[in-house]
Amino acid sequence: MEFFTLSNDFLMMFIRLLINVVFTWLIIDRLYYRKCRRRDFYFTFMLISVAIFFIVFFMIFVLEDLKGKTSMGVGIGLFGIFSIMRYRTDAMPVREMTYLFVIIALSLVNAVSVNVPIFEVLLTNAIISLAVWLCEFHIKTRPSRLVQYDRIELITPERRPELIADLEKRLGVKVVKVDIGSIDFLRDMAMIRVSYEGDQSGMSEELKLSKDQLKQF
């Protein structure tokens, strides 16, 4: 029956994995998803969290078996590698990249805290979650979206009220600010950034313009 016996190391790993999953879920589901409604990033964040936890945790035990102690330099190196990780797809928005960095940091902290008391691990996770909550709900930021606009005659400063009224009618949001980007007179098109009131669940950038059409403001 020794096959079914769980070692103390496995129980320690399971407890920390449970803590990591719970706090990751709280950050992603209760803080991120409530505003963005992006199921693709929800899926990505949760699986990256679990994967990084297992990779770092078992790597630490391998290093301990080989050298008798964990190398802090290796831990910092792993953190740097994971923090710059990216998929070979379109660039992630800054907001999602920030959440990805937080999730990676949280998973790494929980994985390397082998000799840290459970209370201190819980307190560290709570502090990180509290920081995300404070930034998410108590720092006022306006959502914005890039729009490929066809009525180029309205981009002049004297017709700005007409431009805002047209955008509000088309987008169905309260427009607060409009920034004019690149202008194509040959195709009668301009790229504009629209800042509006409300959350980000009503408008999505999942279907984006091609990279050739997007230019820096």
Disulfide bonds with the S-S distance in Angstrom:
none
